[in-house]
Amino acid sequence: MITIDVRHDGLGRLVRVVAPVKTLAERRAKQLSKHWDDGAKRRESALRGVGADAFLKLDAEERTKEAEDAVSSLTAILFTALQQTASADWALQYEDNAFAEAPPAEPPRPPLENEPQQSDFKAAPLTLATLLSPRALRKRKEDARAKFETAHNGWSYLKRWREHEYAKACDAFQTASAGWKTRQANFFDLQARTNARLDALVQGYARGEADAVTGHCDLALLSLDRPQGFPCFWTTSYADGVLQIDYDLPSMAAVPVLKAVKYAPVRQVFDTVALSERERERLYGEAVFQTSLAVLHTLFTADNAHAIRAISFNGWANFIDTASMRPVRACIVSLTADRGRFAEIDLASADPKACFRALNGVMSPKLAALVERSAG
């Protein structure tokens, strides 16, 4: 899963956006960031020349709008899926990235100063006292020679040291370069093998091969938008034109609790209005039915090779058993839909629960009791 932290300092908001693929995570993060920016601009425009109470009232309205959007996202799951172009774009899965690691830099040749010459070290100027003393004349020449030898020895040592260090750097460069070339070759080899595998899957999907068909379905489902907090996990199998899918559905914990926020200026506090338990149960049932139908719609629509003639859908949910207070996992909905029968349904105008029942969908007793209770 890909996570992106979206922050808005002006509103003091921070939300972690989660999605199965990078493109979807980036799209959701961009939408949320734009929503916050628009809200900040509206707030800034409304607050010009008004007091603190107006500011707090506007803050309550913004929080109410976010709560309403969270509720709306649960009732628009199927509509959102119908607006999307369901597809499994294999082209996006191909690896064509360049090798990101820069090659090691070749060491520069060491600078070399001019070799000192004896002629560069002239004897001290002659004086009358020096001319009159043979010993002084010899010392004058010896001092000049000593200075030359000291300079030349220093130059020779520096030259040898730099050549030695350059040789070491060249050896290290050769080793690093060989390692870099190996990593580069491995990178492109893996890339080629990955793309070859994708080529095989694309061709296998056209022939109706099981692995390729399930891979095609996985790509299609990765493109399906889900409300924040919904799980993104499923397993599929395929045989004789029938796709079997076990799909993770949300638990009741994914249903918002907040309905609205109101600011009471007299008491200078925020009052929150919570959704009733019956409203939350209704929203949960709505989300389950719409998610089931959205998954079927996405899979059938993306199957441009018509490899799938029917889909057997099992929706699983994790919840806490109130009797034992232990975590439980159970299949809460199940249905099998034929492509032709499903295509006859006008999903845009059909009631999701009625549509589910028309397809002979089966609910677990727990979900059935919850749906009946919320409808009562």
Secondary structure, DSSP 8 states (H G I E B T S, - for coil): -EEEEEEETTTTEEEEEEESSHHHHHHHHHHHHHHHHHHHHHHHHHHTT--HHHHHHHHHHHHHHHHHHHHHHHHSHHHHHHHS-----GGGGS------S----------------GGGS------HHHHT-HHHHHHHHHHHHHHHHHHHHHHHHHHHHHHHHHHHHHHHHHHHHHHHHHHHHHHHHHHHHHHHHHHHHHHHHHHT-HHHHHHHHHHHHHTS---TT----EEEEEETTEEEEEEE---GGGS--EEEEEEETTTTEEEEEE--HHHHHHHHHHHHHHHHHHHHHHHHHH-TT---SEEEEEEEEEEEETTTTEEEEEEEEEEEEEHHHHHTS-TTTS-HHHHHHHTT-EE-HHHHHHHHHHH-
